[in-house]
Amino acid sequence: MPPRSRAADDSIAVLFPLVLLAGLDPLPIFFFYSLVMKLVL
């Protein structure tokens, strides 16, 4: 597995509860987050 997978999992674990608390649909946010991760890394 790539070394950044753990950091990505930790970030998703932090973002996902925030998404649920905000009452937003997690799928578009996850898609946007994955695009940001690809651009940054």
TIMAR-599852 format. One record per residue (C-alpha): x, y, z; residue in one letter. Coordinates in Angstrom, 2 decimals, decimal comma. Example, Ala and Ser with C-alpha at 12.3 -4.5 7.8 and 13.67 -1.06 7.14 Angstrom:
2
[[12,30; -4,50; 7,80]; 'A']
[[13,67; -1,06; 7,14]; 'S']
This chain:
41
[[0,00; 0,00; 0,00]; 'M']
[[1,27; 3,54; -0,69]; 'P']
[[2,70; 5,31; 2,37]; 'P']
[[0,20; 8,17; 2,10]; 'R']
[[-2,76; 5,80; 2,51]; 'S']
[[-2,65; 6,01; 6,31]; 'R']
[[-2,58; 9,82; 6,25]; 'A']
[[-5,46; 9,86; 3,76]; 'A']
[[-7,44; 7,45; 5,94]; 'D']
[[-6,82; 9,64; 8,99]; 'D']
[[-7,94; 12,74; 7,10]; 'S']
[[-11,09; 11,00; 5,88]; 'I']
[[-11,76; 9,74; 9,42]; 'A']
[[-11,59; 13,37; 10,58]; 'V']
[[-13,60; 14,84; 7,70]; 'L']
[[-16,37; 12,25; 7,59]; 'F']
[[-17,88; 13,03; 11,03]; 'P']
[[-17,70; 16,74; 10,20]; 'L']
[[-19,60; 16,06; 6,98]; 'V']
[[-22,25; 14,13; 8,90]; 'L']
[[-22,53; 16,88; 11,49]; 'L']
[[-22,91; 19,47; 8,75]; 'A']
[[-25,72; 17,39; 7,25]; 'G']
[[-24,07; 17,33; 3,82]; 'L']
[[-24,00; 14,51; 1,31]; 'D']
[[-20,61; 12,78; 1,80]; 'P']
[[-20,24; 11,53; -1,78]; 'L']
[[-19,58; 14,87; -3,57]; 'P']
[[-17,34; 15,96; -0,71]; 'I']
[[-15,36; 12,72; -0,90]; 'F']
[[-15,05; 13,17; -4,68]; 'F']
[[-13,84; 16,75; -4,24]; 'F']
[[-11,45; 15,65; -1,48]; 'Y']
[[-9,97; 12,93; -3,68]; 'S']
[[-9,42; 15,48; -6,45]; 'L']
[[-7,65; 17,80; -4,01]; 'V']
[[-5,45; 14,93; -2,82]; 'M']
[[-4,48; 14,14; -6,41]; 'K']
[[-3,62; 17,78; -7,10]; 'L']
[[-1,63; 18,23; -3,89]; 'V']
[[0,16; 14,87; -4,11]; 'L']
